[in-house]
Amino acid sequence: METLIQKNPSSFDTRLLEVTPLKDFKTMGLDDHEIPVAQWRLSVEGKVKTPLELSYDEIKNLPSIRRKVLLICPGFFALHGHWKGISMEKLLEKASIDSGATHLTFSGPAGAYEKVERFPMSDIRAGKIFLAYEVNGKTLPRKHGFPLRLVAEDYYGSYWVKYVYKVSVDHIS
């Protein structure tokens, strides 16, 4: 994996890569944000007919997606995880998104350390962008973004938002 830390994740074939053990996962950025799961909600808002506020248990009951995805933080580390989370397509169907939606914006965590990243609907529909609540068969650890972390296949780790609490559906001209 050390040889991959300078590579672009979108130009690398990961089919033969072994999954990195969770104990060997490294992290960048905020890693100690604590969220009381009983009070936490995922908000889906913006250009939707049915805004959503979903609990952790409701999230876990939605149709899931499982993907092996390479995470590269250039110059620091590369890891290949087996991520499980919610299918954005199914979440967007539940919220009845506007037909003209062009992007999704992900935010997390709420407060002073909030990070916001936007992705085109083409990557959402291709299944490259989803929200994970498990990695390598284990509940997502707090230092890796519990309760939800954005998984962004083909994007550098700096785009992978931790502690996601809000998804906004946008129209961008």
C-alpha positions in Angstrom: 0.0 0.0 0.0 3.0 2.3 0.6 3.6 2.5 -3.2 0.1 3.9 -3.7 0.3 7.0 -1.5 1.3 9.2 -4.5 -1.2 7.6 -6.9 -4.6 9.1 -8.0 -7.3 6.7 -6.8 -9.3 7.2 -9.9 -6.6 5.8 -12.1 -5.8 2.7 -10.2 -7.3 -0.8 -10.7 -8.1 -2.0 -7.2 -9.6 -5.4 -8.0 -6.5 -7.4 -6.9 -5.8 -5.3 -3.8 -6.2 -7.0 -0.4 -8.3 -5.4 2.2 -6.3 -3.4 4.8 -7.0 -4.8 8.3 -8.9 -2.2 10.4 -6.1 -2.2 13.0 -3.8 -0.8 10.3 -6.2 2.0 9.3 -4.7 5.5 9.7 -6.7 8.7 9.9 -6.4 12.3 9.0 -8.3 15.3 10.4 -10.8 15.2 13.2 -10.8 11.8 14.9 -12.3 12.4 18.3 -15.7 13.8 17.6 -18.3 12.1 19.8 -21.9 12.0 18.8 -24.6 10.6 21.1 -26.3 8.2 18.6 -29.6 8.5 20.4 -29.9 12.2 19.5 -28.1 12.0 16.1 -30.1 12.3 12.9 -29.3 12.3 9.2 -31.0 15.2 7.5 -31.8 15.1 3.8 -32.9 18.5 2.5 -32.8 20.9 -0.4 -34.4 20.1 -3.7 -36.6 17.2 -2.3 -40.3 16.7 -2.0 -40.0 14.8 1.3 -37.3 16.2 3.6 -36.0 13.4 5.9 -34.7 13.2 9.5 -33.5 9.6 10.0 -32.1 7.9 13.1 -29.1 5.6 13.1 -31.4 2.6 13.3 -33.6 3.8 10.5 -30.4 4.3 8.4 -29.3 0.8 9.1 -32.7 -0.5 7.9 -32.4 1.1 4.5 -31.1 -1.0 1.5 -27.3 -1.3 1.9 -24.4 -1.2 -0.4 -21.1 -3.0 0.1 -18.0 -2.0 -1.8 -14.2 -2.4 -1.5 -12.9 1.1 -2.0 -9.4 2.5 -2.0 -8.8 5.6 0.3 -5.6 7.6 -0.5 -4.4 10.5 1.5 -1.5 11.6 -0.8 1.9 11.4 0.8 0.5 9.9 4.0 -1.3 6.6 3.6 -3.4 4.4 1.4 -5.8 1.8 2.6 -8.3 -0.5 1.0 -11.5 -1.0 3.0 -14.6 -3.1 2.7 -17.3 -0.5 3.4 -21.0 -1.1 4.1 -23.5 1.7 4.2 -26.6 3.1 2.6 -27.3 3.3 -1.1 -27.7 7.0 -2.0 -30.1 6.1 -4.8 -32.5 4.5 -2.3 -32.1 7.4 0.1 -32.9 9.8 -2.7 -35.9 7.8 -3.8 -37.2 8.0 -0.2 -36.8 11.8 -0.2 -38.3 12.2 -3.7 -35.6 14.4 -5.2 -36.3 17.0 -7.8 -35.7 15.8 -11.3 -33.4 18.7 -12.0 -31.0 17.9 -9.1 -27.4 18.1 -10.2 -25.3 17.6 -7.1 -25.3 16.3 -3.5 -23.6 18.2 -0.7 -22.5 16.3 2.4 -21.8 18.0 5.7 -20.2 16.8 8.9 -19.8 17.2 11.8 -22.1 20.0 12.9 -20.2 22.8 14.6 -16.8 24.5 14.4 -15.1 21.6 12.5 -17.8 21.2 9.9 -16.5 20.0 6.5 -18.7 20.3 3.3 -18.1 18.5 0.0 -20.2 18.5 -3.1 -20.4 15.7 -5.7 -22.2 15.4 -9.1 -25.2 13.2 -9.5 -23.4 11.2 -12.1 -21.1 9.8 -9.4 -24.0 9.3 -7.0 -25.9 7.3 -9.7 -22.8 5.3 -10.5 -22.7 4.1 -6.8 -19.3 5.7 -6.3 -20.6 7.9 -3.4 -22.3 6.4 -0.4 -22.5 6.8 3.4 -20.8 4.0 5.4 -21.7 2.8 8.9 -19.4 -0.2 8.8 -15.9 -1.0 7.6 -14.4 -4.4 7.3 -17.4 -6.0 9.0 -17.2 -3.8 12.1 -19.2 -0.8 13.2 -17.5 2.3 11.9 -15.1 3.4 14.7 -15.4 6.9 16.1 -12.0 8.0 14.8 -13.1 7.1 11.3 -16.4 9.0 11.4 -19.1 7.2 13.4 -22.0 7.2 12.8 -21.7 7.9 9.1 -18.7 8.6 6.9 -18.9 9.5 3.2 -17.1 7.0 1.0 -16.1 8.6 -2.3 -14.6 6.1 -4.7 -12.0 7.6 -7.1 -11.6 10.7 -4.9 -8.7 11.5 -2.5 -9.4 11.1 1.2 -9.7 14.8 1.7 -13.1 14.6 0.1 -14.3 11.8 2.4 -16.4 13.7 5.0 -16.6 12.1 8.5 -19.4 12.4 11.0 -22.0 13.2 8.3 -25.2 14.6 9.6 -26.6 16.4 6.5 -27.1 15.7 2.8 -28.4 18.6 0.7 -29.8 18.1 -2.8 -28.7 21.0 -5.0 -29.3 22.5 -8.5 -26.1 24.1 -9.8 -26.2 25.8 -13.1 
